[in-house]
C-alpha cells in the first residue's frame, strides 16, 4: 500500500514556531503537530499546504524550503509520507483551527516539552538541532 502523502507548515515567528494540538475525536487527539494535511491528486505539495492552512487556520502563508521529509509507519494502517516546509505568515496570525483545540507559539528550544505526533518528531529534531 502506498503511503499517505501529507504536508505540514513549520510556521515561524522569529525564534518561535506554531504548534497545534489535535482536537478530541481526531486521529492522535491530544498530541501536537505542525498544521497541514493531505495532498490531493494533481496538486503540488506547496499548493496543498497553502490550501490546507487556509482551510484549517483561516490564514495565508508563504511556503518556503523543504525542512524535512520522513515516512512513518503506522501500526495497522497506512504509512505517512510527511513533508514539512518552512513557512511564514502572510498577514495576521491564526486564532482558531478546525482540527485543533489549541494553538501555541513555542520557542524552538522548548519544542521537546510537547507530546508530538509520531510523524512530526523528525521535523522537531531538525528544528531543535538549529538552536543547539
Secondary structure as GFF3:
##gff-version 3
##sequence-region A 1 132
A	DSSP	beta_strand	4	13	.	.	.	ID=ss1
A	DSSP	beta_strand	16	22	.	.	.	ID=ss2
A	DSSP	beta_strand	32	33	.	.	.	ID=ss3
A	DSSP	beta_strand	36	38	.	.	.	ID=ss4
A	DSSP	alpha_helix	45	57	.	.	.	ID=ss5
A	DSSP	beta_strand	61	72	.	.	.	ID=ss6
A	DSSP	beta_strand	80	89	.	.	.	ID=ss7
A	DSSP	beta_strand	100	107	.	.	.	ID=ss8
A	DSSP	three_ten_helix	108	113	.	.	.	ID=ss9
A	DSSP	three_ten_helix	118	120	.	.	.	ID=ss10
A	DSSP	alpha_helix	121	130	.	.	.	ID=ss11
###
